[in-house]
């Protein structure tokens, strides 16, 4: 019983001391907690702004400050920093680019309607001969395989290569559209020898001429063998006169 009484008094003493310490430190702890809450209340999250792109030019690439943010259609706004200038650019092959600079206040949003205007077409030329020269309206524009932007309208397209027959065709390129053209260049045919239909082109004519020449030469040789050279005889006339 005496030991239990001593243990009880010891526990009671420690509990009492703990309560006294808590009562002394409680105001200080509460003040520190209030200061922390006030500091958190003063630190506000950074304000932002948003830009929403509305465009009917499907597939156009959207850039904000040269950063690719997606393609049309873009279904969500783009978050940007407020109080700063931002360059918005939309581009697509065959269309005139759209460029606009915007500056937004914190917590604001802006919608941009950016429909691109067609400016030309996309021409792709393939050929069975690599590095063949591609000409548009007589002017060289590149080599096969060719892929470039061409003004819309009707053009004469030609492909040439050394040792091959050139080929050309008329194309009607529409603005904003893609046109693919294939060429097959072939070697030129061998030269054609024109047949002579006159008498000089007949085989029998030249056969007869050859036979005549041979016969004449043979006759001349035989005649020269029988020729004899004789001296001329003097012509003497005897004339008698009467006495």
Secondary structure by P-SEA (a helix, b strand, c coil): caaaaaaaaaaaaaaaaaaaaaaaaaaaaaaaaaaaaaaaaacccccbbbbbbbbccccbbbbccccccccccccbbbbbbccbbbbbbbbbccbbbbbbbbbbcccbbbbbbbbbbbcbbbbbbbcccccccccccccccccccbbbbbcccbbbbbbbbccbbbbbbbbbbcccbbbbbbbbbbccccbbbbbbccccccaaaaaaaaaaaaaaaaaaaaaaaabbbbcbbbbbbbbbbcc
